[in-house]
Amino acid sequence: MSPAARARTDRSEVTMSQRSRSAEESRLLETAARRLPGGVLGSARFPDDLAFIVKRGQGSKLYDVSGREYIDYLLGSGPLILGHSHPAVVAAVREQLANGTTYYLVNEPIVALADELCRAVPCAEQVRFTSTGTEATFFALRAARAFRKRDKVMKFEGGYHGSHDYALMSSSPRSPKAFPAATGDSAGIPHAIEGEVLIAPFNDLATVEALLALHADALAAVVVEPFQRLIAPEPGFLPGLRALTRRYEIPLIFDEVVTGFRFAWGGAQEYYGVVPDLAAYGKIIGGGFPLAAVCGRQEIMRAFDPRLDGTPEFVAQIGTLNGNPIAAVAGLATLAELRKPGAYARLHHLGRTLRDGLAELVRKSGLPAQVIGETTVFDIVFTDAPIVDYRSMLTADGAALKAFNAECLTRGVVKGREKLYVSLAHGGDDVARTLEVFAGALAALGRSRRA
């Protein structure tokens, strides 16, 4: 065995041996189980025997209370495209802290960020800030309703637009209905909302066209993730959707909370070459702090202007932390790093190396699985059926994915339940180590299936 291979093996054994928890981490886990429903934040959840409490993050790594190190591909669910505690972001935040943490008023950093967004995002002429991506999609739909003077919206089955009532229509239905009927995905959503949302299949332009021919006059907007979870748009789908919505004069909304500034400087709009009327942004624009935005054409965005208050055109939208200066300077620092020459080339190269490496490991494993997604957001799905929409994703073996994720975590790699984010903090050593972990995880799955 070569010295490099032996070092990698030793490192793997150390990682495995470090799974023992400290007394302090065990205590914190017990407290979380008592005080937090399910012991979680309503987001990532790991098997009980692998659960951990984060102590700190640095670069591409997370460290738990017991001192264990993990290569992080969750990255706060995507906003940390520079990795944890990037020096430029930390410096910007420290400087702003001395000048105040929030004002509830227009401030210098947020004006600069609004200007940056409008120069970067093809559809953006004006911006209204919110604190979360859920709020951004919610208010984008409200603005579209005010503009179009209609109530119903169309979304795509499997598309995730946050956790408001309209967004949680057929985002993950267990038993999908015939199109365009919607299914609520959460307790507590009024059944009346189901009648206000039409559901269409992603990547099926013919069905979308047929539904619009029947329902266009009732629609206020069509909202879509241009890259739906892990499913890339097929050639012609987004341009065709843009042409159809333009034909019927229906505002098209892109949910770019994930894709904004991740796929390209101009987001999915630049990456796929299709410009919507409105877009929801989040994650990266806050640099790891709570910040999101609705941006779009001025004739639609004008509805947020308080000078319209008292008229039927006014859209009410207020938030205590809208335009928070801490989040704004963190976002500006992040965007400044992304604007540097070669940043996106490096990001895509790194992601492509990892994605293609995983795909090759999957091929060699013989398991019924595939890797789908773009270079900076992708994952493995355990099915050999073509993946084009939500219903084809239902063919995937969720238990196998859960087992794969657990095997990765055991070996020191953290990833989302069904998504893997790449950052500029990851390096060649991270990629090499991660591919070793993926190989070990796939081998473990193969052994369990043969047992």
N, C-alpha and C positions, 0 to 999 in steps of 0.2 A: 504494500500500500504506500502511495506517495506521501510525503510529509503534508502536502496540502489536503489530501483526502483524509489522512489521519486526524488533522486539526479539525476538519469539518465533522468527522465522526465524534471526536472528543467533545466538541461544542454541542452536538446533538445530545450526547449522554448527559452533559451538564444540565442542558435545558430540561431533560426528562427528570433528572434528580431534583431539580428545583421546584417541582410541583407541590412540595409540602408547604402548607400555609403557616404563617406566623400566628401567634395567639392574638395579636392586635387585628390582623385581617379577619380572622374567624369572628372576633367580637363585632367588627364593623359589618360583616355579612349578616350576622344574627340581628343586629340593630336594623339594617336595611330591610330584612324580611319582616320585621315587626312594624316598621314605620312607613314603608313604601308598598303600595299594592303590588303583590307579586315580587317584591324586592327589587323592582327595576324602575326606570324612569319613563316607561311607556315606549321604550325603544329596544335596543339590543338586549337580548337575554341569552345566557349561556347555560349549558347543563350545570346542575348544582355542584357537581364535583370539580368543575372547571371554572366556576365563577370566581371573579377576583375584584378587588377594589383598586381603582387607579390612584396612584400617588402623584405621578408626574409624567409629562411627555417631553421628549427632546428629539428634534429632527424626525427621523423615521421610526422612532422607538417609543413604546410605552413602558412604564415601570409600575409595578403594583406595590402595595403596602408591604408585601413580603420580600420585595427586592428583586422579583423576577422580571426579566426583560422580554419584550415581545416586539417583533416587526409589525408595524401597524399599517393595515390597508383599509381600515375603517375610517380613520382620519376625521373623527367627529361627524361621520356620515357625509363627508365630502368637502367641507369648507377649507380644510387645511391643505391646500394645494402646494404650499411651501413647506409643509411639515409642522411639527410642534415647535413653539417658542422660537420662531424665526427671528434673528436679531433685529431686522428692520422693523418688523411688526412690534416687537417688545419695546424698541426705542421710541417708536411713534406713540405708543400707548402711554409709556412713562412720561413723555413730554406733555401729552394732553392731560394726564391726571392732575398735573400741577395747575392746570387752567380750568378745571371743573369737569364733572362727570356727566352732567346732563343739564339742559336748559329749557326744554319745551319751546324753544324758539329757533328761528333760522340762525345757523351758525356757520362760521368760516369752513370747517372741514366738510360739512354736509353739502354746502354749495359746490365745493370743489369736486366732491364725489358725484353729485348730480351732473355736473358738466362733463366729467370723465365718462360717465355712463352714456350720455347723449352723443358723445363723439365716438364711442366704441360700438354701440349697439345700432344696427341698421334701422330698426323701426322706431328708435327712441327720439322723440322731439321734446318730451317733457317727462318728468319722473315724480312719482309720489311714493315716499318711503313708508315702510311698515317694519314690524319687528320680526316677523316670521314669514316663511314661504306660504304657509296656509293662509295667512292674511292677504298676501299678495295675490294669490289666485282668486280668493274670495272677492276682493275689491276689483280685480280685473273684470270678473263676471258682472259685478254690480255696475261698473262703468259702462260695460257693453249694453246692459239692459237699459240704462238711462239713455244711451245714444240711439239704440235701435228701437226703443219703446216696445219691446217684446219681453216675455218672461222666460220662455223655455231655452235651454241650452243643450248642445250636443257634445258628448264626450266619448272617449273610446274605451271599450271594455279592457280592464286591466290597467288603465292609466291611473297614476296616483298624483293627485293635486293637493295633498294635505289632508287635514282631518275635519274640515267643515262639512256641513250636511250635504251640500251639492257635490263636493269632491268624493265623498264616500258612497257614491252610487256606482255599483258594479266595478269597483276598483279591484276586488278579489272575490268575486262570487263563487260559492261552492257549487251551486247548481245554476249555471247561466240560463237566462230566459231567452226566448226568441227576440231577435232585434226588432225594434229599438227599445224594448221594455227594460226598465232599470230595476236593480235590486239593491236595497240598502245593506251596507256592510258593517253596520254597528247598531247596537242597542241604543235607543234614545233618539233616533232620527224620526221625525214625523213622516208618516206614510204618505202624506200629501206631496212630499218632495219627489217621490218616485214618478209622479205624473209631470214633473217639471224638467226632467232630464231624459234625453233620448240617447240611447247607447248604440254605437256603431263599432264594427270590427276594424282594428288597426290593420293597415296595409291592404285593405280591400276597397279600392276606389270605386268599383262598380256598385257595391252595396251602399257606400256613402252617397254616391250620385243618386241612386234610387230613393234613398231616405230624404235627401234634400229636395228632390222633386215633389215629394208629398208634404214635407213639413217646413220648408224654407220660410214661409210667411209667418210662422209662429216662433221662429228662432231668433234669439238675441245674439248668440255667439256660438262658435265652434271652438272648443279648447282641446289642445293636444300636447302631449309630450313629444317633441320632434324625434326624440330617441326614447321609446317607451320602456322604462325600467331597464331592461337589457336588450330590447329588440330594436335593431336599426331599421329605419324606413327603407322599403324596397325602392329601387330606382323608379322615379316618376310619381311616387305616392304623395310626397309633400308638395311638389309643383302642381300636381293635379288637384290636391285639396285647396291650395291657394287659388287656383283658377276657378274652382267651383264656388268657393265662398265669395270671390270677387263677382262672379256672375250673378249671384243672388244678393249681393250687397250685405253680406253677413260678416261682422268682424271676426277675424281669425286670431285666436290667442295662442301663443306658444308658452308653455310652461318650461322656462329655462332655469328653474331653481337648481337643477343638477348640471345642465349643460353649459350654463352661462359662464364664460371665461375659463371653462375646462376644455371644451373641444377646440376652441380658437379664441382669439381676442374678441371677435364679434359673436362668439357663442355658436349655437347650432344654426343660427341665421346665416352666418358667414360660412360655416363648415358645410352645410347642405345647400346653400345658395337660394334660400327661400325666406322672404321677409313678411312677417305677419303684421297685423294692425296694432296689437298689444302684446306685451310679454311680461311674465312674472320672473323676477330674478331673486336670488337669495344665496345662501351658503358662502361662496367665495367673496362676494362683494362686501361682506362684513369681516373678513379676515379672521374668522373664528369667534366673532361676537354676534349677538342677535341683531340681524339687519336684513331686510329684504326690500323689494321695490316693485311697483307697477310702472312700466314705461310704455310709451307708444305715441301714436299720432296726436297732435295737439287738439284736433277737433273732437277727439274722444276724451282726452285727458282734461280738457277744460271743465268737465263736469265737477272736478274736485275743487275748483276755484271758489273760495268762500264768498266772493262777490256775487255768486249766483244763489246764495242762501235765501230761502223764501220763494224760489221759483221751482217749477216742476223739473228743471234740468239738473238741480244740485244733487251731488252725491256726497253724503255725510261720511267722513272718515277721520277719526281722531285717535291718537294713541299717545300715551304718556311718554314713551321712549322713541317715538318716530323721529328719525334724524339724529339719533344719539351720537355725540361727537367722538366718543371712545371707539364705537364701532366704525365710524366714518374714517378715522385716521388709520385704524387697522386695515380697513378695506383699501384705502389709498396706498398704503405701504405694500400691500399684497399685489395690487395692480401694477405698481411701479416695478416690482420684480418681474412680473409676467411680461411687461412691455420691453424688457431688455432683449437685445438681439439673441436669437437662438434658444430662448426659453421654451417655446412650444415645440421646437424641433427636438430638444432634449427630452421633454416630457413624453412626446409621442414615441420617440425611439426607445426609451425605457419601458413604456407600457407595451409596445409591440414585442420587445424581447421577452418580457414576462408572459404576455398573452400567448404568443406563438410557442414559447417553451412549454407552457401548460398544455396547449393543444397537442404538442408532440408527445408529451407524457401520457395524455389521455389515449392517444392513438396506440401507443405501445402497450398500454395496460389491457387492452381488449375489452374494457368495460363499455357498456352502452351509454356513452356520454359524449358531450361536445362542449366547446368553448364558444360563447357568443358575446357580442358587444363590440364596442369600439376600443381603440388602443388605450384610452385613459379610464374607461369604465367597462368592466367585463366580468364574467364568471363562468364557472362550469355548470352545466345542466345535465342531469343524468337521464337522458333519452337520446335515441338516435333518430327520432322523427324530426323533420324540418320544423324550425321555430320561426313563425311569421307573425303570430298574434297571441293573445291571451289563452285562447282555447288550445292552441298547440302546446303552450307551456304547461297545460294541465297534464300532458303525457309524461312529464318529468317525474322522477322518483324523489319526492321530497325527503323521505327517510334517508336515502343515500347521501343527499346533499348535507343533511344535518350531521350525519356520521363523518362525512369528509371535513366539514367545518370543525367538528370536535377534534378530529385527528390533527388538523392544522394547529388548533389552539394548544393541544397537548405538546406539540413540538415548537411552540413559541411564535406562531403567526396568527394575528388577529385579523379577521375579515368580517364583513357584514353577512347577514343571513343569506342574501342572494345578490351580493354586489361586492366588487373589489375595486377600490380607488387607488390610483397611483399618484405620487407627489414628486415634486422636484427634490425633495429631501432624500428620496430613495436613491441608492447608488448601485453600482455593479455588484458589490459584495452582498447587498440586500437581495438582489435578484437571484444571484447564485444560491444563496442560502434558502431563499423561498422556494426555488425550484426543487432543491433537495427535500424540503418539507412536503411539497406537493407530491413528489415521487413516493415518499414514505407513506403519506396519507392514502394515495391510490393503491399502493401495495397492501396496506392494511385492509382497505375495503375489498380488494380482490381475495385476500385470505379469508375474510369473514363470509364472503359469498360461496367460497369453495367448502367451507366447514360444514 
